[in-house]
Amino acid sequence: MAERRTTRAGSAWRPDLRRRPVVGSRTAGRTTSRLRLPAPSVRLTASRRRLFAAALFMLGLALAGWFLYHSSALTVQDVRVKGAMTLDPEVVAAVAGLEGESLFTADLGAARERVEALPRVKEASVSRDWLRNVRVTVAERQPWGLWQASGRIYVIDDEGVVLDLPSIENAPLIVQTDRLGEPLVAGDRVDAGAVAVANHLALEAERTIGRPVVALEFSQARGLVALLDGDLRVAFGDAQGYEFKVATLFAVLQQAAEEGRSLRNVDLRFGDRVAVQ
């Protein structure tokens, strides 16, 4: 008979499961240990949290800026015109051509050039008038005198720009003795030097020369010629050396008076080589 183990109490023997030393499982004759690896840490440090928050903030700003840049919300809604007296503000705004343009990409310099191309505009400035508005400020050309050529009379300003304005009374008149090839139109320029000399003479001839201006003429060959009181014709030419020419004329007239001579023509166009008759 098979031998039967018993404990001290005489009961059947059972293996003591509490003492099993198994720490792994046998695979192909080897014992493979089961190791517990520490779980990866997902905690962020305070500095990393701040960097992450800053990155999110900058991303939000970039997205908002991109949206505003491409959005129709920030386009020019109104062009406000300042300084227009004889000009129609709506015409100036239309010429500026900025309505509906983006406030970020609108070419204000090109708009200013378009406005300054108007014959009556002497200078202009264009600036953003937030929000969604643009301000156009103009300085209009003021009529100074009249220019007569080929039987027609034109209104001009003190720079010789032809203006599309009605004729003015009691204004200096310069008569061009040459014939024009084509009639003048608004925005054309006549000889600016002749206009500058005529402007000076109209203001100060009686004080500086002692004789008022009776008439003014212009030709391509002689420039500006002033007819002064006493039937004296003086050829000034252009505006170069105007102060010297006036001083020379005064000296010539004074010398002629001392000698008892009456002059009819004085040519001041060639510096100190003054021709008198």
LINURDA-V429518 format. One record per helix or strand of 3 or more residues. SS is the DSSP state (@ for helix, = for strand). FROM is the first residue (numbers start at 1). TO is the last residue. If there is no record, write none. Layout:
BEGIN
SS FROM TO
SS FROM TO
END
This chain:
BEGIN
@ 17 19
= 24 27
= 30 33
@ 46 70
@ 72 74
= 78 82
@ 89 96
@ 108 116
= 121 129
= 133 140
= 145 149
= 152 156
= 161 163
= 172 176
@ 192 208
= 213 219
= 223 228
= 232 237
@ 242 259
= 265 267
END
